[in-house]
Amino acid sequence: MTGLDRVAASGLARAALGHVAREYPNVLVQVLTGPDDLGAPSALHPIFYGSYDWHSCVHGHWLLAVLLRREPHLAEAPAIRSHFDQAFTPQKVAGELAYLDRPGGAGFERPYGWAWLLMLAAELRRHDSPQGAAWDLALRPLAAGFAGRFLAFLPRADYPVRAGVHSNTAFALALAHEYARVAGEGSLARLLEAKARDWYGQDVDCQAWEPSGDDFLSPALVEAELMRRVLPAEAFTVWLARFLPHLREGRPATLFRPARVSDRSDGKIAHLDGLNLSRAWCWRGIARSAGDHALSTLAATAADAHLAASLPHVTGDYMGEHWLASFALLALLA
């Protein structure tokens, strides 16, 4: 279970195509300043109105963009191109920007949705077709808006958020850093790196009190994934040895043990499938960068165990299906 073949890619693409334009059921998160603020999801969000919630729709589009670039002859490729042609237009991007400018919108999707939008923007920049260039150009104003939000917010953010859900700051910084690197946004990259060192650089002997009942991120491992990205290789191995000093002994044991998912129809409990997939993503990063063969082998084995636990359950129930494929793709391509 080491990569992504065309059959698996088609399955993930079909799953995303099945929900990125599915408007209902829908969870809207907004501040109402009056009755005129009410509206259908597709009226409020001209592009990202599907997939149960805004951020899941964003990373559903990211998944489709990745698969289209990697597998341009995929059976689902024409449907992806057709959807992107009608979604990524200057007019619809302007509509998404207008939502951000509403009163009370400063905290909208902070930081998780901000980071995923930038990941989507980074992926569109990698496309070298004329269609891809048009999608990239159309989305750039929205990407600039969210990059600007990071630039304004991070200097005021004195403390990290170490939760295992959307508010986790390490996950957001890791994704935003990828955008900054791909887009050549040096000022943003330097701010993200400085904030990562400030928030996490002195962390030692992590106890990994996880998982919580609705985690989809590992507070411990996603922090390691961020630091792997922002530190030089040798500095990362030194940091990791301080942060998780007993990894070579298989401790903390909870990080090596996939979470049990007792009810996949419960949206919060289904988060634990996401935890297993995102842990696999992080473990694969550690396996590549640990600088120690024994630890690399241990990390790769842990990644495979977590993938095996949840990859078969990416589809089947909409409470997981509307988002889990994106986390599966992160892990499979890590």
Secondary structure as GFF3:
##gff-version 3
##sequence-region A 1 334
A	DSSP	alpha_helix	6	17	.	.	.	ID=ss1
A	DSSP	three_ten_helix	35	37	.	.	.	ID=ss2
A	DSSP	alpha_helix	41	44	.	.	.	ID=ss3
A	DSSP	alpha_helix	54	70	.	.	.	ID=ss4
A	DSSP	alpha_helix	77	87	.	.	.	ID=ss5
A	DSSP	alpha_helix	90	100	.	.	.	ID=ss6
A	DSSP	alpha_helix	112	126	.	.	.	ID=ss7
A	DSSP	alpha_helix	130	153	.	.	.	ID=ss8
A	DSSP	three_ten_helix	154	156	.	.	.	ID=ss9
A	DSSP	alpha_helix	169	183	.	.	.	ID=ss10
A	DSSP	alpha_helix	186	200	.	.	.	ID=ss11
A	DSSP	alpha_helix	219	230	.	.	.	ID=ss12
A	DSSP	alpha_helix	233	243	.	.	.	ID=ss13
A	DSSP	three_ten_helix	247	249	.	.	.	ID=ss14
A	DSSP	three_ten_helix	253	256	.	.	.	ID=ss15
A	DSSP	alpha_helix	271	289	.	.	.	ID=ss16
A	DSSP	alpha_helix	293	310	.	.	.	ID=ss17
A	DSSP	three_ten_helix	311	313	.	.	.	ID=ss18
A	DSSP	alpha_helix	318	321	.	.	.	ID=ss19
A	DSSP	alpha_helix	324	333	.	.	.	ID=ss20
###
